[in-house]
């Protein structure tokens, strides 16, 4: 399998390194200092669970001269979805699969409008990781992928990627209803993202301070109402599952939204809280807590405000 990874950050960098180390032919699309470091030293993983290790990978600044890919891991921030999909055109062949592992629930549709629906798979990555330094990925917890074809077909390309993940010791599951899974992750991460970013504190404080946990819970409840109106088909115990997920996380974990906020980077706020607010308005569902989180973080949406 020839694998291209677009978005060599915490998610793409971690999974791509594991796949490369196990023998998969991996090419990263990267930029700037991150690209330079990967070319010179390979990609390094500093993991709380696995220790420090590295993998030699190919990294390029452009795909214009690259041969077609069998499979693509699409791991860019949601606000870069359209531009990154356009960059992929040179490596898209008739059977190339493009697996979105992004935050939000509508990235697959954006990619399909550019590359065609036959190429796109949906997926979620359960992993806490981020770029610690150029060429270095810090991995904190988890590392599992759930994915599938949008029509539920257990395709040859899906099975091929699952087999590559198995060789790389990446827990993986092919889901028959990936749209439901996308909503499940959205419900799991958006409220945590909002709470850790507003408080500038890790998960420990979100779950242990009653008022802060209530802030998290109210976001969950508003999103559950929207998911029901959208026909997401979530299980009746989804509220409890969100709570179990929050309680299972390492106390020092932050969300990727917080990491971007702390580093003065652009925020995926529209894909998380902004999307919920828009769908709430569409269905006539009030979303006062989602709006409060969105409004408080909106000044930072394009990076640290300049006075």
Secondary structure as the mmCIF struct_conf table of DSSP 4:
data_model
#
loop_
_struct_conf.conf_type_id
_struct_conf.id
_struct_conf.beg_label_comp_id
_struct_conf.beg_label_asym_id
_struct_conf.beg_label_seq_id
_struct_conf.end_label_comp_id
_struct_conf.end_label_asym_id
_struct_conf.end_label_seq_id
STRN STRN1 UNK A 2 UNK A 6
BEND BEND1 UNK A 9 UNK A 9
HELX_RH_AL_P HELX_RH_AL_P1 UNK A 10 UNK A 21
TURN_TY1_P TURN_TY1_P1 UNK A 22 UNK A 23
STRN STRN2 UNK A 25 UNK A 29
HELX_RH_AL_P HELX_RH_AL_P2 UNK A 32 UNK A 41
STRN STRN3 UNK A 43 UNK A 47
TURN_TY1_P TURN_TY1_P2 UNK A 48 UNK A 50
STRN STRN4 UNK A 51 UNK A 55
STRN STRN5 UNK A 58 UNK A 60
BEND BEND2 UNK A 61 UNK A 61
TURN_TY1_P TURN_TY1_P3 UNK A 64 UNK A 65
HELX_LH_PP_P HELX_LH_PP_P1 UNK A 66 UNK A 69
BEND BEND3 UNK A 70 UNK A 70
STRN STRN6 UNK A 71 UNK A 74
HELX_RH_3T_P HELX_RH_3T_P1 UNK A 78 UNK A 80
HELX_RH_AL_P HELX_RH_AL_P3 UNK A 81 UNK A 88
HELX_RH_3T_P HELX_RH_3T_P2 UNK A 89 UNK A 91
TURN_TY1_P TURN_TY1_P4 UNK A 94 UNK A 95
STRN STRN7 UNK A 97 UNK A 100
BEND BEND4 UNK A 103 UNK A 106
HELX_RH_AL_P HELX_RH_AL_P4 UNK A 107 UNK A 115
HELX_RH_3T_P HELX_RH_3T_P3 UNK A 117 UNK A 119
STRN STRN8 UNK A 120 UNK A 133
TURN_TY1_P TURN_TY1_P5 UNK A 134 UNK A 135
STRN STRN9 UNK A 136 UNK A 149
TURN_TY1_P TURN_TY1_P6 UNK A 150 UNK A 151
HELX_RH_AL_P HELX_RH_AL_P5 UNK A 156 UNK A 167
TURN_TY1_P TURN_TY1_P7 UNK A 168 UNK A 169
STRN STRN10 UNK A 172 UNK A 174
BEND BEND5 UNK A 176 UNK A 176
HELX_RH_AL_P HELX_RH_AL_P6 UNK A 178 UNK A 199
TURN_TY1_P TURN_TY1_P8 UNK A 200 UNK A 200
HELX_RH_AL_P HELX_RH_AL_P7 UNK A 203 UNK A 208
BEND BEND6 UNK A 209 UNK A 209
HELX_RH_AL_P HELX_RH_AL_P8 UNK A 210 UNK A 230
TURN_TY1_P TURN_TY1_P9 UNK A 231 UNK A 231
TURN_TY1_P TURN_TY1_P10 UNK A 236 UNK A 237
HELX_RH_AL_P HELX_RH_AL_P9 UNK A 238 UNK A 248
BEND BEND7 UNK A 249 UNK A 249
TURN_TY1_P TURN_TY1_P11 UNK A 251 UNK A 252
HELX_RH_AL_P HELX_RH_AL_P10 UNK A 256 UNK A 262
TURN_TY1_P TURN_TY1_P12 UNK A 263 UNK A 264
HELX_RH_AL_P HELX_RH_AL_P11 UNK A 269 UNK A 269
HELX_RH_PI_P HELX_RH_PI_P1 UNK A 270 UNK A 274
HELX_RH_AL_P HELX_RH_AL_P12 UNK A 275 UNK A 283
TURN_TY1_P TURN_TY1_P13 UNK A 284 UNK A 284
HELX_RH_AL_P HELX_RH_AL_P13 UNK A 288 UNK A 298
TURN_TY1_P TURN_TY1_P14 UNK A 299 UNK A 302
BEND BEND8 UNK A 303 UNK A 304
#
